[in-house]
Amino acid sequence: MRLSLPLLLLLLSGPPPTSGMEDAAFPHLGESLQPPPRACPLRCFCPRADTVDCNGLDLQVFPDNITRAAQHLSLQNNQLQELPYNELSRLSSLRTLNLHNNLISSEGLPDEAFESLTQLQHIYVAHNKLSVAPQFLPRSLRVADLAANQVTEIFPLTFGEKPALRSVYLHNNRLSNAGLPPDAFHGSEAVATLSLSSNRLSYLPPSLPPSLERLHLQNNLISKVPRGALSRQTHLRELYLQHNQLTDSGLDATTFSKLQHLEYLDLSHNQLASVPAGLPRTLAVLHLGRNRIRWVEAARLRGARGLRYLLLQHNQLGATGLPAGALRPLRRLHTLHLYGNRLERVPPALPRRLRALVLPHNHMTALGARDLAGMPGLAELNLAYNRLVSARVHRRAFRPLRALRSLDLAGNQLTRVPGGLPGSLHTLRLQRNQLRTLEPELLAGLDQLRELSLAHNRLRIGDIGPGTWHELQALQVLDLSHNELSFVPPDLPEALEELHLQGNRISHVGAEAFLSTPRLRALFLRANRLHMTSIEPEAFLGLLHLSVVDTAGNPEQVLVRLPPAAPRQPRVLRAGLPELCRREAGTRAPPPHTGRPGRGRSVQLAHQAHRQRQPCRTHGHTPRSPCRWRQQQ
């Protein structure tokens, strides 16, 4: 007997399922192939099975329904006042607990709260209301942040016996030395960062972890570093002791001598009268600003031969404060800050490799021919706000500085541009002097100069000699503001992009005023003597890049005619009209009206109407530019 194929298949498949027998792999009515939804507290966000994010929900009660599998729990930026032990203890898988910026007090944080969190590695309880630290934190901890509380006391097991602990943040609390037990970090031999700044410590705490690499103690009341307090911290690289009450008697020759890896030491804003002794040779940055140092002894710096940045600003260094050769052992010194002292001359015999010398706000009256000769690699020289007069600045004073790129002579008493300026200059600042003349020969050779500030002097048009700007073919920014100019100086450099003429006596802008500056982008004419028709209609023809014209603060509203933007410019506004900066004008630009054919568009800048200011969206900013309005497509 031959069986048909369908019957054969039916027999091979076995008997049909009876009632009550179901295929577990087969989806039935009302079931879904999707996994069941994860439990997540109301309003919280659970992007993964191990992460619960309840940040910024103004929660006043610890959320329930947190999965036991949670490893990362964020409850920051809420209004929690306490942590219930029963809720926290069941989250034994937690590795990160973020409680930053709540209202949790020490009473709301039970001592046994963390006993079951045996895998916790990161805890953040900063910006709460803790008055004492938790007595116990898990042994597994790596990072503990208790900053910005009201903590007055920590306990031996708060941070002790934590072999994996790397970072502890306790700044902005109320800790005194009495609140730090001597064994606070016993058994925690891996701590690399400790922040105790902005507390009430009166001396450097003993028994700090020997593994420390960064120690923050600024903004305390420290007047003394006990002998041997830093003898074991041989891995320390950064030490911050600024804004304390340290005096010379509070330090000794061994205070820093054992720190053979120290690179950064900040002792600024203390009461030191001399440079500390025993500085290690690894030190790269030494900050001694705003102390009471009157004299720098060469022997104190001889050991710090690797020093690259020495900051001595705002001390009491006088004419003999830096004797000849006092800094010569610092052969690798890159930057020396001496501003705000009482120096009368450039200190002699400075290191030859010096790249930046910052000397403003001293009492210097003269520059000799050899004062700067020993620093041929100097790139930045700041002599601003001294008492330099032209008669006592030698014509060869700057000639040896062949690598100089920035020279600041602002705020002195110069009546003419110094001679012998190096051709390497990119920036020259001469504002707030008494310049009465500009001679072409004194600017000759400055073919790399990009920025020149001559603001707040006494220059008149007749004081600017013919051909003065001829050599400055790279000049992009020229500041002639607050002088006595009666019109726009002629024959300005072709590369000029930004021209400051505010605060002069300009009453007329002729049609040929800007023929030599086709790249001009920003023009500042505010606070002059311009009237509505003072600017010739043809004045801005050819200035296809011009996007800022500032004429506020003149006697009348000024009619400004701008050319169409260049055809290849991708950003245009109102049929190619560049937008005008109107922050000080205080009103939106009125709708443009069509002028004569071929004359571009005209815009009337109001400087008094409607005092309601409009926001200025900027795409660039310079110290002198009120704004650069971004053109929109």
KAQUIKA-V239676 format. One line per field, one symbol per residue. ss: DSSP state (a for helix, b for strand, c for the rest). phi: phi as a letter, one per 40 degrees, with the letter a starting at -180 (. if undefined). burial: + if it has 9 or more other ideal C-beta (glycine too) atoms within 8 Angstrom, else -. A space follows every 10 residues. Layout:
BEGIN
ss: ???
phi: ???
burial: ???
END
This chain:
BEGIN
ss: ccccaaaaaa aacccccccc cccccccccc cccccccccc ccccbccccc bbbccccccc cccccccccc cbbbcccccc ccbcaaaaac cccccbbbcc ccccbcccbc aaaacccccc cbbbccccbc cccccccccc ccbbbccccc cccccaaaac ccccccbbbc ccccccaaac cccccccccc ccbbbccccc ccbccccccc cccbbbcccc cccbcccccc cccccccbbb cccccccaaa cccccccccc cccbbbcccc cccccccccc ccccbbbccc cccccccaaa acccccccbb bccccccccc cccccccccc ccccbbbccc cccccccccc cccccbbbcc ccccccbccc cccccccccb bbccccccba aabccccccc cccccbbbcc ccbccccccc ccccccbbbc cccccccbca aaaccccccc bbbccccccc aaabcccccc ccccccbbbc cccccccccc cccccccbbb ccccccccbc cccccccccc cbbbcccccc ccccbccccc cccccccbbb cccccccbbb bbcccccccc cccccccccc cccccccccc ccbbcccccc bbbbbccccc cccccccbcc ccccccccbc ccc
phi: .bcccccccc cccgcccccg bbcccccbdg bbccccccca ddgcbbcbcb bbbbcgbfcb bdccgccccc bbbbbcfbbc babcdccccc cccdbbbbbd gbbcbcccbc dcdbccccbc bbbbbcfbbc cbcdcbbdcc cbbbbbcfbb cbabbdccbc fbcccbbbbb cfbbcbcccb ccbcbcgbcb cbbbbbcfbb cbacccfcdc cdbbbbbcfb bcbabddgcb ccccccbbbb bcfbbcbccc bbcbdbcccc bcbbbbbcfb bcbacccgcc cccbbbbbcf bbcbabcdcc bccccccbbb bbcfbbcbdb cbcdgcbdcc cbcbbbbbcg bbcbacdcfc dccdbbbbbc fbbcbabccb cbccbcccbb bbbcfbbcbd cbbccbcccc ccbcbbbbbc gbbcbacccg cccccbbbbb cfbbcbabbd ccbcgccbcb bbbbcfbbcb dccccdgdcc cccbcbbbbb cfbbcbaccc fcccccbbbb bcgbbcbabc cbcbccbccd bbbbbcfbbc bdbcbcdcdb cgccbcbbbb bcgccbcbcb bbccccdccc bbaffgcccb cbcccgaccc dcbcccdgcg bbbcccbbcf cccbcbcbba abdbccabcc cbc
burial: -------+-- ---------- ---------- ---------+ +--+-+---- +++++---+- -++--++--+ ++++++-+-+ +++-+-+++- ++++++++++ -+-++--++- --++-++-++ ++++++-+++ ++++-+++-+ +++++++-+- ++-++-++++ -+++++++++ +-++++--++ ---+++-+-+ +++++++-+- +++++--+++ ++++++++-+ -++++---++ --++++++++ ++-++++--+ +--++++++- ++++++++-+ -+++++++++ -++++++++- +-++++++-+ +--+++++++ +++-++++-- ++---+++-+ +++++++++- +++++++-++ ++++++++++ -+-++++--- ++--++++++ ++++-+-+++ -++--+++-+ +-++++++++ ++++++++-+ ++-+++++++ +-+-++++++ -++--+++++ +++++-++++ --+++--++- ++++++++++ +-+-+++++- -++-++++++ ++-+-++-++ --++-+++++ ++++++-+++ +--++-+-++ --++++++++ ++++--++++ +++++---+- -++--+++++ +++++++-+- -+--+---++ +++++++--- ---+-+-+-- ----+-+++- +--
END
